[in-house]
Amino acid sequence: MRKLPETAAVVFTIRTHITRLDRAIAAPVAAADLARAIGAMPLAMQEYKQIAPFAPALLAWLAARA
């Protein structure tokens, strides 16, 4: 966060990183945790996060790694 000197407005940024899922989910416990979180997520939230169309395939992929 930074405060601009002339206006005193506060500015912040968000840095986004992209990591392949097979590298992010390296441990079986991580796969199980993510599967549990997605399974408990209401469909409306899955749609909002844009994972609903591929949630079944993702859950199958995670189950194979858990």
CHARMM internal coordinates of N, CA and C (Angstrom, degrees):
IC EDIT
DIST 1 N 1 CA 1.4422
DIST 1 CA 1 C 1.5276
ANGL 1 N 1 CA 1 C 108.35
DIST 1 C 2 N 1.2932
ANGL 1 CA 1 C 2 N 113.90
DIHE 1 N 1 CA 1 C 2 N 142.93
DIST 2 N 2 CA 1.4672
ANGL 1 C 2 N 2 CA 119.38
DIHE 1 CA 1 C 2 N 2 CA 178.57
DIST 2 CA 2 C 1.5286
ANGL 2 N 2 CA 2 C 109.46
DIHE 1 C 2 N 2 CA 2 C -136.96
DIST 2 C 3 N 1.3137
ANGL 2 CA 2 C 3 N 114.27
DIHE 2 N 2 CA 2 C 3 N 144.14
DIST 3 N 3 CA 1.4614
ANGL 2 C 3 N 3 CA 120.20
DIHE 2 CA 2 C 3 N 3 CA 175.21
DIST 3 CA 3 C 1.5238
ANGL 3 N 3 CA 3 C 107.12
DIHE 2 C 3 N 3 CA 3 C -101.43
DIST 3 C 4 N 1.3140
ANGL 3 CA 3 C 4 N 116.33
DIHE 3 N 3 CA 3 C 4 N 124.35
DIST 4 N 4 CA 1.4607
ANGL 3 C 4 N 4 CA 120.26
DIHE 3 CA 3 C 4 N 4 CA -178.98
DIST 4 CA 4 C 1.5238
ANGL 4 N 4 CA 4 C 109.87
DIHE 3 C 4 N 4 CA 4 C -74.97
DIST 4 C 5 N 1.3213
ANGL 4 CA 4 C 5 N 117.27
DIHE 4 N 4 CA 4 C 5 N 133.96
DIST 5 N 5 CA 1.4619
ANGL 4 C 5 N 5 CA 120.47
DIHE 4 CA 4 C 5 N 5 CA -172.71
DIST 5 CA 5 C 1.5318
ANGL 5 N 5 CA 5 C 114.69
DIHE 4 C 5 N 5 CA 5 C -66.24
DIST 5 C 6 N 1.3171
ANGL 5 CA 5 C 6 N 118.11
DIHE 5 N 5 CA 5 C 6 N -36.53
DIST 6 N 6 CA 1.4695
ANGL 5 C 6 N 6 CA 119.27
DIHE 5 CA 5 C 6 N 6 CA -175.09
DIST 6 CA 6 C 1.5258
ANGL 6 N 6 CA 6 C 113.25
DIHE 5 C 6 N 6 CA 6 C -82.68
DIST 6 C 7 N 1.3311
ANGL 6 CA 6 C 7 N 116.81
DIHE 6 N 6 CA 6 C 7 N -36.34
DIST 7 N 7 CA 1.4676
ANGL 6 C 7 N 7 CA 119.66
DIHE 6 CA 6 C 7 N 7 CA -175.07
DIST 7 CA 7 C 1.5126
ANGL 7 N 7 CA 7 C 113.49
DIHE 6 C 7 N 7 CA 7 C -106.53
DIST 7 C 8 N 1.3153
ANGL 7 CA 7 C 8 N 117.34
DIHE 7 N 7 CA 7 C 8 N -15.46
DIST 8 N 8 CA 1.4598
ANGL 7 C 8 N 8 CA 124.13
DIHE 7 CA 7 C 8 N 8 CA -175.14
DIST 8 CA 8 C 1.5290
ANGL 8 N 8 CA 8 C 112.03
DIHE 7 C 8 N 8 CA 8 C 66.78
DIST 8 C 9 N 1.3275
ANGL 8 CA 8 C 9 N 117.00
DIHE 8 N 8 CA 8 C 9 N 11.98
DIST 9 N 9 CA 1.4662
ANGL 8 C 9 N 9 CA 120.84
DIHE 8 CA 8 C 9 N 9 CA 175.55
DIST 9 CA 9 C 1.5279
ANGL 9 N 9 CA 9 C 108.79
DIHE 8 C 9 N 9 CA 9 C -70.16
DIST 9 C 10 N 1.3191
ANGL 9 CA 9 C 10 N 115.73
DIHE 9 N 9 CA 9 C 10 N 148.93
DIST 10 N 10 CA 1.4586
ANGL 9 C 10 N 10 CA 121.21
DIHE 9 CA 9 C 10 N 10 CA 178.64
DIST 10 CA 10 C 1.5178
ANGL 10 N 10 CA 10 C 108.33
DIHE 9 C 10 N 10 CA 10 C -102.08
DIST 10 C 11 N 1.3185
ANGL 10 CA 10 C 11 N 116.29
DIHE 10 N 10 CA 10 C 11 N 132.20
DIST 11 N 11 CA 1.4554
ANGL 10 C 11 N 11 CA 122.80
DIHE 10 CA 10 C 11 N 11 CA -178.87
DIST 11 CA 11 C 1.5233
ANGL 11 N 11 CA 11 C 108.44
DIHE 10 C 11 N 11 CA 11 C -119.23
DIST 11 C 12 N 1.3102
ANGL 11 CA 11 C 12 N 115.55
DIHE 11 N 11 CA 11 C 12 N 137.59
DIST 12 N 12 CA 1.4637
ANGL 11 C 12 N 12 CA 118.96
DIHE 11 CA 11 C 12 N 12 CA 174.23
DIST 12 CA 12 C 1.5199
ANGL 12 N 12 CA 12 C 108.98
DIHE 11 C 12 N 12 CA 12 C -136.34
DIST 12 C 13 N 1.3134
ANGL 12 CA 12 C 13 N 115.39
DIHE 12 N 12 CA 12 C 13 N 156.67
DIST 13 N 13 CA 1.4570
ANGL 12 C 13 N 13 CA 121.01
DIHE 12 CA 12 C 13 N 13 CA 178.48
DIST 13 CA 13 C 1.5244
ANGL 13 N 13 CA 13 C 109.17
DIHE 12 C 13 N 13 CA 13 C -129.29
DIST 13 C 14 N 1.3013
ANGL 13 CA 13 C 14 N 114.56
DIHE 13 N 13 CA 13 C 14 N 160.89
DIST 14 N 14 CA 1.4597
ANGL 13 C 14 N 14 CA 120.99
DIHE 13 CA 13 C 14 N 14 CA 176.24
DIST 14 CA 14 C 1.5267
ANGL 14 N 14 CA 14 C 106.81
DIHE 13 C 14 N 14 CA 14 C -124.05
DIST 14 C 15 N 1.2844
ANGL 14 CA 14 C 15 N 116.52
DIHE 14 N 14 CA 14 C 15 N 125.00
DIST 15 N 15 CA 1.4667
ANGL 14 C 15 N 15 CA 121.25
DIHE 14 CA 14 C 15 N 15 CA 178.35
DIST 15 CA 15 C 1.5261
ANGL 15 N 15 CA 15 C 107.90
DIHE 14 C 15 N 15 CA 15 C -94.69
DIST 15 C 16 N 1.3142
ANGL 15 CA 15 C 16 N 115.89
DIHE 15 N 15 CA 15 C 16 N 127.70
DIST 16 N 16 CA 1.4558
ANGL 15 C 16 N 16 CA 121.99
DIHE 15 CA 15 C 16 N 16 CA -179.94
DIST 16 CA 16 C 1.5149
ANGL 16 N 16 CA 16 C 109.98
DIHE 15 C 16 N 16 CA 16 C -105.31
DIST 16 C 17 N 1.3141
ANGL 16 CA 16 C 17 N 115.51
DIHE 16 N 16 CA 16 C 17 N 133.76
DIST 17 N 17 CA 1.4551
ANGL 16 C 17 N 17 CA 121.21
DIHE 16 CA 16 C 17 N 17 CA 176.16
DIST 17 CA 17 C 1.5234
ANGL 17 N 17 CA 17 C 107.86
DIHE 16 C 17 N 17 CA 17 C -118.70
DIST 17 C 18 N 1.3215
ANGL 17 CA 17 C 18 N 116.99
DIHE 17 N 17 CA 17 C 18 N 143.32
DIST 18 N 18 CA 1.4564
ANGL 17 C 18 N 18 CA 121.96
DIHE 17 CA 17 C 18 N 18 CA 176.88
DIST 18 CA 18 C 1.5208
ANGL 18 N 18 CA 18 C 107.52
DIHE 17 C 18 N 18 CA 18 C -112.74
DIST 18 C 19 N 1.3255
ANGL 18 CA 18 C 19 N 115.20
DIHE 18 N 18 CA 18 C 19 N 124.93
DIST 19 N 19 CA 1.4562
ANGL 18 C 19 N 19 CA 121.81
DIHE 18 CA 18 C 19 N 19 CA 179.39
DIST 19 CA 19 C 1.5182
ANGL 19 N 19 CA 19 C 108.80
DIHE 18 C 19 N 19 CA 19 C -129.65
DIST 19 C 20 N 1.3122
ANGL 19 CA 19 C 20 N 116.72
DIHE 19 N 19 CA 19 C 20 N 135.74
DIST 20 N 20 CA 1.4591
ANGL 19 C 20 N 20 CA 119.99
DIHE 19 CA 19 C 20 N 20 CA 177.39
DIST 20 CA 20 C 1.5202
ANGL 20 N 20 CA 20 C 109.09
DIHE 19 C 20 N 20 CA 20 C -60.14
DIST 20 C 21 N 1.3240
ANGL 20 CA 20 C 21 N 115.75
DIHE 20 N 20 CA 20 C 21 N 141.70
DIST 21 N 21 CA 1.4596
ANGL 20 C 21 N 21 CA 120.67
DIHE 20 CA 20 C 21 N 21 CA -176.32
DIST 21 CA 21 C 1.5238
ANGL 21 N 21 CA 21 C 111.44
DIHE 20 C 21 N 21 CA 21 C -61.82
DIST 21 C 22 N 1.3287
ANGL 21 CA 21 C 22 N 118.20
DIHE 21 N 21 CA 21 C 22 N -37.98
DIST 22 N 22 CA 1.4637
ANGL 21 C 22 N 22 CA 119.53
DIHE 21 CA 21 C 22 N 22 CA -179.37
DIST 22 CA 22 C 1.5328
ANGL 22 N 22 CA 22 C 111.91
DIHE 21 C 22 N 22 CA 22 C -67.16
DIST 22 C 23 N 1.3211
ANGL 22 CA 22 C 23 N 117.47
DIHE 22 N 22 CA 22 C 23 N -20.49
DIST 23 N 23 CA 1.4659
ANGL 22 C 23 N 23 CA 120.34
DIHE 22 CA 22 C 23 N 23 CA 175.20
DIST 23 CA 23 C 1.5311
ANGL 23 N 23 CA 23 C 111.36
DIHE 22 C 23 N 23 CA 23 C -88.42
DIST 23 C 24 N 1.3142
ANGL 23 CA 23 C 24 N 116.28
DIHE 23 N 23 CA 23 C 24 N -32.19
DIST 24 N 24 CA 1.4706
ANGL 23 C 24 N 24 CA 120.20
DIHE 23 CA 23 C 24 N 24 CA 179.36
DIST 24 CA 24 C 1.5256
ANGL 24 N 24 CA 24 C 111.38
DIHE 23 C 24 N 24 CA 24 C -74.59
DIST 24 C 25 N 1.3245
ANGL 24 CA 24 C 25 N 116.04
DIHE 24 N 24 CA 24 C 25 N -32.73
DIST 25 N 25 CA 1.4657
ANGL 24 C 25 N 25 CA 121.29
DIHE 24 CA 24 C 25 N 25 CA -179.23
DIST 25 CA 25 C 1.5240
ANGL 25 N 25 CA 25 C 107.58
DIHE 24 C 25 N 25 CA 25 C -107.07
DIST 25 C 26 N 1.3130
ANGL 25 CA 25 C 26 N 116.60
DIHE 25 N 25 CA 25 C 26 N 76.63
DIST 26 N 26 CA 1.4587
ANGL 25 C 26 N 26 CA 121.69
DIHE 25 CA 25 C 26 N 26 CA -175.70
DIST 26 CA 26 C 1.5243
ANGL 26 N 26 CA 26 C 112.52
DIHE 25 C 26 N 26 CA 26 C -90.09
DIST 26 C 27 N 1.3176
ANGL 26 CA 26 C 27 N 117.88
DIHE 26 N 26 CA 26 C 27 N -25.83
DIST 27 N 27 CA 1.4645
ANGL 26 C 27 N 27 CA 121.65
DIHE 26 CA 26 C 27 N 27 CA -176.35
DIST 27 CA 27 C 1.5264
ANGL 27 N 27 CA 27 C 110.61
DIHE 26 C 27 N 27 CA 27 C -109.03
DIST 27 C 28 N 1.3305
ANGL 27 CA 27 C 28 N 117.18
DIHE 27 N 27 CA 27 C 28 N 144.18
DIST 28 N 28 CA 1.4692
ANGL 27 C 28 N 28 CA 120.12
DIHE 27 CA 27 C 28 N 28 CA 178.64
DIST 28 CA 28 C 1.5276
ANGL 28 N 28 CA 28 C 113.20
DIHE 27 C 28 N 28 CA 28 C -55.44
DIST 28 C 29 N 1.3229
ANGL 28 CA 28 C 29 N 117.26
DIHE 28 N 28 CA 28 C 29 N -35.56
DIST 29 N 29 CA 1.4626
ANGL 28 C 29 N 29 CA 119.27
DIHE 28 CA 28 C 29 N 29 CA -179.66
DIST 29 CA 29 C 1.5266
ANGL 29 N 29 CA 29 C 110.87
DIHE 28 C 29 N 29 CA 29 C -65.91
DIST 29 C 30 N 1.3269
ANGL 29 CA 29 C 30 N 117.39
DIHE 29 N 29 CA 29 C 30 N -34.98
DIST 30 N 30 CA 1.4672
ANGL 29 C 30 N 30 CA 120.43
DIHE 29 CA 29 C 30 N 30 CA 177.98
DIST 30 CA 30 C 1.5251
ANGL 30 N 30 CA 30 C 110.27
DIHE 29 C 30 N 30 CA 30 C -66.93
DIST 30 C 31 N 1.3285
ANGL 30 CA 30 C 31 N 116.99
DIHE 30 N 30 CA 30 C 31 N -39.79
DIST 31 N 31 CA 1.4649
ANGL 30 C 31 N 31 CA 120.53
DIHE 30 CA 30 C 31 N 31 CA 177.65
DIST 31 CA 31 C 1.5223
ANGL 31 N 31 CA 31 C 110.49
DIHE 30 C 31 N 31 CA 31 C -63.89
DIST 31 C 32 N 1.3105
ANGL 31 CA 31 C 32 N 116.88
DIHE 31 N 31 CA 31 C 32 N -42.95
DIST 32 N 32 CA 1.4697
ANGL 31 C 32 N 32 CA 120.80
DIHE 31 CA 31 C 32 N 32 CA 179.36
DIST 32 CA 32 C 1.5204
ANGL 32 N 32 CA 32 C 111.35
DIHE 31 C 32 N 32 CA 32 C -65.51
DIST 32 C 33 N 1.3167
ANGL 32 CA 32 C 33 N 116.90
DIHE 32 N 32 CA 32 C 33 N -41.36
DIST 33 N 33 CA 1.4668
ANGL 32 C 33 N 33 CA 120.74
DIHE 32 CA 32 C 33 N 33 CA 179.43
DIST 33 CA 33 C 1.5263
ANGL 33 N 33 CA 33 C 111.46
DIHE 32 C 33 N 33 CA 33 C -63.27
DIST 33 C 34 N 1.3302
ANGL 33 CA 33 C 34 N 117.25
DIHE 33 N 33 CA 33 C 34 N -44.75
DIST 34 N 34 CA 1.4583
ANGL 33 C 34 N 34 CA 120.01
DIHE 33 CA 33 C 34 N 34 CA -179.95
DIST 34 CA 34 C 1.5211
ANGL 34 N 34 CA 34 C 110.88
DIHE 33 C 34 N 34 CA 34 C -66.77
DIST 34 C 35 N 1.3192
ANGL 34 CA 34 C 35 N 117.61
DIHE 34 N 34 CA 34 C 35 N -40.62
DIST 35 N 35 CA 1.4677
ANGL 34 C 35 N 35 CA 121.15
DIHE 34 CA 34 C 35 N 35 CA 178.07
DIST 35 CA 35 C 1.5269
ANGL 35 N 35 CA 35 C 110.51
DIHE 34 C 35 N 35 CA 35 C -61.54
DIST 35 C 36 N 1.3133
ANGL 35 CA 35 C 36 N 116.58
DIHE 35 N 35 CA 35 C 36 N -41.52
DIST 36 N 36 CA 1.4689
ANGL 35 C 36 N 36 CA 120.92
DIHE 35 CA 35 C 36 N 36 CA 179.13
DIST 36 CA 36 C 1.5335
ANGL 36 N 36 CA 36 C 110.40
DIHE 35 C 36 N 36 CA 36 C -64.16
DIST 36 C 37 N 1.3249
ANGL 36 CA 36 C 37 N 116.90
DIHE 36 N 36 CA 36 C 37 N -41.60
DIST 37 N 37 CA 1.4702
ANGL 36 C 37 N 37 CA 120.84
DIHE 36 CA 36 C 37 N 37 CA -179.89
DIST 37 CA 37 C 1.5259
ANGL 37 N 37 CA 37 C 110.79
DIHE 36 C 37 N 37 CA 37 C -65.87
DIST 37 C 38 N 1.3280
ANGL 37 CA 37 C 38 N 117.14
DIHE 37 N 37 CA 37 C 38 N -43.29
DIST 38 N 38 CA 1.4622
ANGL 37 C 38 N 38 CA 119.95
DIHE 37 CA 37 C 38 N 38 CA 179.83
DIST 38 CA 38 C 1.5247
ANGL 38 N 38 CA 38 C 110.40
DIHE 37 C 38 N 38 CA 38 C -68.40
DIST 38 C 39 N 1.3264
ANGL 38 CA 38 C 39 N 116.66
DIHE 38 N 38 CA 38 C 39 N -39.96
DIST 39 N 39 CA 1.4660
ANGL 38 C 39 N 39 CA 120.23
DIHE 38 CA 38 C 39 N 39 CA 178.85
DIST 39 CA 39 C 1.5129
ANGL 39 N 39 CA 39 C 113.00
DIHE 38 C 39 N 39 CA 39 C -63.34
DIST 39 C 40 N 1.3138
ANGL 39 CA 39 C 40 N 117.44
DIHE 39 N 39 CA 39 C 40 N -31.51
DIST 40 N 40 CA 1.4656
ANGL 39 C 40 N 40 CA 121.61
DIHE 39 CA 39 C 40 N 40 CA -179.53
DIST 40 CA 40 C 1.5246
ANGL 40 N 40 CA 40 C 112.40
DIHE 39 C 40 N 40 CA 40 C -86.38
DIST 40 C 41 N 1.3220
ANGL 40 CA 40 C 41 N 116.75
DIHE 40 N 40 CA 40 C 41 N -9.86
DIST 41 N 41 CA 1.4600
ANGL 40 C 41 N 41 CA 121.21
DIHE 40 CA 40 C 41 N 41 CA -176.16
DIST 41 CA 41 C 1.5285
ANGL 41 N 41 CA 41 C 110.74
DIHE 40 C 41 N 41 CA 41 C -76.18
DIST 41 C 42 N 1.3247
ANGL 41 CA 41 C 42 N 118.69
DIHE 41 N 41 CA 41 C 42 N 128.35
DIST 42 N 42 CA 1.4693
ANGL 41 C 42 N 42 CA 120.77
DIHE 41 CA 41 C 42 N 42 CA 176.40
DIST 42 CA 42 C 1.5308
ANGL 42 N 42 CA 42 C 111.04
DIHE 41 C 42 N 42 CA 42 C -59.79
DIST 42 C 43 N 1.3032
ANGL 42 CA 42 C 43 N 116.32
DIHE 42 N 42 CA 42 C 43 N 148.98
DIST 43 N 43 CA 1.4599
ANGL 42 C 43 N 43 CA 121.39
DIHE 42 CA 42 C 43 N 43 CA -178.92
DIST 43 CA 43 C 1.5268
ANGL 43 N 43 CA 43 C 111.48
DIHE 42 C 43 N 43 CA 43 C -55.48
DIST 43 C 44 N 1.3231
ANGL 43 CA 43 C 44 N 117.29
DIHE 43 N 43 CA 43 C 44 N -39.67
DIST 44 N 44 CA 1.4717
ANGL 43 C 44 N 44 CA 119.98
DIHE 43 CA 43 C 44 N 44 CA 179.59
DIST 44 CA 44 C 1.5312
ANGL 44 N 44 CA 44 C 110.85
DIHE 43 C 44 N 44 CA 44 C -59.30
DIST 44 C 45 N 1.3251
ANGL 44 CA 44 C 45 N 117.74
DIHE 44 N 44 CA 44 C 45 N -37.99
DIST 45 N 45 CA 1.4608
ANGL 44 C 45 N 45 CA 121.16
DIHE 44 CA 44 C 45 N 45 CA 178.69
DIST 45 CA 45 C 1.5261
ANGL 45 N 45 CA 45 C 110.27
DIHE 44 C 45 N 45 CA 45 C -71.98
DIST 45 C 46 N 1.3277
ANGL 45 CA 45 C 46 N 117.37
DIHE 45 N 45 CA 45 C 46 N -39.18
DIST 46 N 46 CA 1.4631
ANGL 45 C 46 N 46 CA 120.26
DIHE 45 CA 45 C 46 N 46 CA 176.12
DIST 46 CA 46 C 1.5318
ANGL 46 N 46 CA 46 C 110.15
DIHE 45 C 46 N 46 CA 46 C -60.34
DIST 46 C 47 N 1.3117
ANGL 46 CA 46 C 47 N 116.15
DIHE 46 N 46 CA 46 C 47 N -40.77
DIST 47 N 47 CA 1.4676
ANGL 46 C 47 N 47 CA 119.76
DIHE 46 CA 46 C 47 N 47 CA 178.08
DIST 47 CA 47 C 1.5249
ANGL 47 N 47 CA 47 C 110.81
DIHE 46 C 47 N 47 CA 47 C -66.08
DIST 47 C 48 N 1.3170
ANGL 47 CA 47 C 48 N 116.71
DIHE 47 N 47 CA 47 C 48 N -42.75
DIST 48 N 48 CA 1.4684
ANGL 47 C 48 N 48 CA 121.06
DIHE 47 CA 47 C 48 N 48 CA 178.64
DIST 48 CA 48 C 1.5356
ANGL 48 N 48 CA 48 C 110.87
DIHE 47 C 48 N 48 CA 48 C -60.14
DIST 48 C 49 N 1.3252
ANGL 48 CA 48 C 49 N 116.20
DIHE 48 N 48 CA 48 C 49 N -41.47
DIST 49 N 49 CA 1.4630
ANGL 48 C 49 N 49 CA 121.07
DIHE 48 CA 48 C 49 N 49 CA -179.31
DIST 49 CA 49 C 1.5254
ANGL 49 N 49 CA 49 C 111.96
DIHE 48 C 49 N 49 CA 49 C -83.36
DIST 49 C 50 N 1.3154
ANGL 49 CA 49 C 50 N 116.17
DIHE 49 N 49 CA 49 C 50 N -0.59
DIST 50 N 50 CA 1.4650
ANGL 49 C 50 N 50 CA 124.07
DIHE 49 CA 49 C 50 N 50 CA 176.95
DIST 50 CA 50 C 1.5210
ANGL 50 N 50 CA 50 C 113.10
DIHE 49 C 50 N 50 CA 50 C 61.94
DIST 50 C 51 N 1.3514
ANGL 50 CA 50 C 51 N 116.32
DIHE 50 N 50 CA 50 C 51 N 36.76
DIST 51 N 51 CA 1.4588
ANGL 50 C 51 N 51 CA 119.71
DIHE 50 CA 50 C 51 N 51 CA 175.50
DIST 51 CA 51 C 1.5264
ANGL 51 N 51 CA 51 C 112.15
DIHE 50 C 51 N 51 CA 51 C -111.90
DIST 51 C 52 N 1.3111
ANGL 51 CA 51 C 52 N 117.94
DIHE 51 N 51 CA 51 C 52 N -7.14
DIST 52 N 52 CA 1.4693
ANGL 51 C 52 N 52 CA 121.03
DIHE 51 CA 51 C 52 N 52 CA -177.66
DIST 52 CA 52 C 1.5246
ANGL 52 N 52 CA 52 C 112.71
DIHE 51 C 52 N 52 CA 52 C -56.02
DIST 52 C 53 N 1.3397
ANGL 52 CA 52 C 53 N 120.35
DIHE 52 N 52 CA 52 C 53 N -43.41
DIST 53 N 53 CA 1.4628
ANGL 52 C 53 N 53 CA 119.30
DIHE 52 CA 52 C 53 N 53 CA -177.29
DIST 53 CA 53 C 1.5365
ANGL 53 N 53 CA 53 C 114.16
DIHE 52 C 53 N 53 CA 53 C -61.70
DIST 53 C 54 N 1.3217
ANGL 53 CA 53 C 54 N 117.18
DIHE 53 N 53 CA 53 C 54 N -30.99
DIST 54 N 54 CA 1.4618
ANGL 53 C 54 N 54 CA 118.77
DIHE 53 CA 53 C 54 N 54 CA -177.77
DIST 54 CA 54 C 1.5297
ANGL 54 N 54 CA 54 C 113.14
DIHE 53 C 54 N 54 CA 54 C -115.47
DIST 54 C 55 N 1.3311
ANGL 54 CA 54 C 55 N 117.75
DIHE 54 N 54 CA 54 C 55 N 11.31
DIST 55 N 55 CA 1.4667
ANGL 54 C 55 N 55 CA 120.94
DIHE 54 CA 54 C 55 N 55 CA -179.50
DIST 55 CA 55 C 1.5303
ANGL 55 N 55 CA 55 C 112.28
DIHE 54 C 55 N 55 CA 55 C -58.00
DIST 55 C 56 N 1.3353
ANGL 55 CA 55 C 56 N 120.73
DIHE 55 N 55 CA 55 C 56 N -44.86
DIST 56 N 56 CA 1.4693
ANGL 55 C 56 N 56 CA 118.84
DIHE 55 CA 55 C 56 N 56 CA 179.28
DIST 56 CA 56 C 1.5380
ANGL 56 N 56 CA 56 C 112.81
DIHE 55 C 56 N 56 CA 56 C -59.76
DIST 56 C 57 N 1.3227
ANGL 56 CA 56 C 57 N 117.47
DIHE 56 N 56 CA 56 C 57 N -43.42
DIST 57 N 57 CA 1.4664
ANGL 56 C 57 N 57 CA 120.28
DIHE 56 CA 56 C 57 N 57 CA 178.38
DIST 57 CA 57 C 1.5245
ANGL 57 N 57 CA 57 C 110.84
DIHE 56 C 57 N 57 CA 57 C -65.93
DIST 57 C 58 N 1.3218
ANGL 57 CA 57 C 58 N 117.35
DIHE 57 N 57 CA 57 C 58 N -39.59
DIST 58 N 58 CA 1.4588
ANGL 57 C 58 N 58 CA 121.13
DIHE 57 CA 57 C 58 N 58 CA 178.88
DIST 58 CA 58 C 1.5216
ANGL 58 N 58 CA 58 C 110.63
DIHE 57 C 58 N 58 CA 58 C -64.65
DIST 58 C 59 N 1.3254
ANGL 58 CA 58 C 59 N 116.96
DIHE 58 N 58 CA 58 C 59 N -43.95
DIST 59 N 59 CA 1.4634
ANGL 58 C 59 N 59 CA 120.16
DIHE 58 CA 58 C 59 N 59 CA 179.37
DIST 59 CA 59 C 1.5315
ANGL 59 N 59 CA 59 C 110.98
DIHE 58 C 59 N 59 CA 59 C -63.39
DIST 59 C 60 N 1.3235
ANGL 59 CA 59 C 60 N 117.70
DIHE 59 N 59 CA 59 C 60 N -38.19
DIST 60 N 60 CA 1.4628
ANGL 59 C 60 N 60 CA 120.49
DIHE 59 CA 59 C 60 N 60 CA 176.76
DIST 60 CA 60 C 1.5268
ANGL 60 N 60 CA 60 C 110.72
DIHE 59 C 60 N 60 CA 60 C -64.97
DIST 60 C 61 N 1.3235
ANGL 60 CA 60 C 61 N 116.78
DIHE 60 N 60 CA 60 C 61 N -42.21
DIST 61 N 61 CA 1.4611
ANGL 60 C 61 N 61 CA 122.09
DIHE 60 CA 60 C 61 N 61 CA 178.89
DIST 61 CA 61 C 1.5397
ANGL 61 N 61 CA 61 C 109.63
DIHE 60 C 61 N 61 CA 61 C -61.95
DIST 61 C 62 N 1.3251
ANGL 61 CA 61 C 62 N 116.08
DIHE 61 N 61 CA 61 C 62 N -44.62
DIST 62 N 62 CA 1.4667
ANGL 61 C 62 N 62 CA 120.05
DIHE 61 CA 61 C 62 N 62 CA 179.77
DIST 62 CA 62 C 1.5212
ANGL 62 N 62 CA 62 C 111.57
DIHE 61 C 62 N 62 CA 62 C -65.92
DIST 62 C 63 N 1.3286
ANGL 62 CA 62 C 63 N 117.32
DIHE 62 N 62 CA 62 C 63 N -39.81
DIST 63 N 63 CA 1.4743
ANGL 62 C 63 N 63 CA 121.25
DIHE 62 CA 62 C 63 N 63 CA 179.86
DIST 63 CA 63 C 1.5265
ANGL 63 N 63 CA 63 C 110.58
DIHE 62 C 63 N 63 CA 63 C -61.98
DIST 63 C 64 N 1.3136
ANGL 63 CA 63 C 64 N 117.21
DIHE 63 N 63 CA 63 C 64 N -36.68
DIST 64 N 64 CA 1.4616
ANGL 63 C 64 N 64 CA 120.18
DIHE 63 CA 63 C 64 N 64 CA 178.68
DIST 64 CA 64 C 1.5208
ANGL 64 N 64 CA 64 C 112.32
DIHE 63 C 64 N 64 CA 64 C -67.98
DIST 64 C 65 N 1.3141
ANGL 64 CA 64 C 65 N 117.26
DIHE 64 N 64 CA 64 C 65 N -20.74
DIST 65 N 65 CA 1.4579
ANGL 64 C 65 N 65 CA 121.41
DIHE 64 CA 64 C 65 N 65 CA -178.70
DIST 65 CA 65 C 1.5293
ANGL 65 N 65 CA 65 C 113.71
DIHE 64 C 65 N 65 CA 65 C -102.56
DIST 65 C 66 N 1.3079
ANGL 65 CA 65 C 66 N 116.46
DIHE 65 N 65 CA 65 C 66 N -11.24
DIST 66 N 66 CA 1.4821
ANGL 65 C 66 N 66 CA 120.35
DIHE 65 CA 65 C 66 N 66 CA -177.49
DIST 66 CA 66 C 1.5238
ANGL 66 N 66 CA 66 C 111.67
DIHE 65 C 66 N 66 CA 66 C -78.47
END
COOR INIT
IC SEED 1 N 1 CA 1 C
IC BUILD
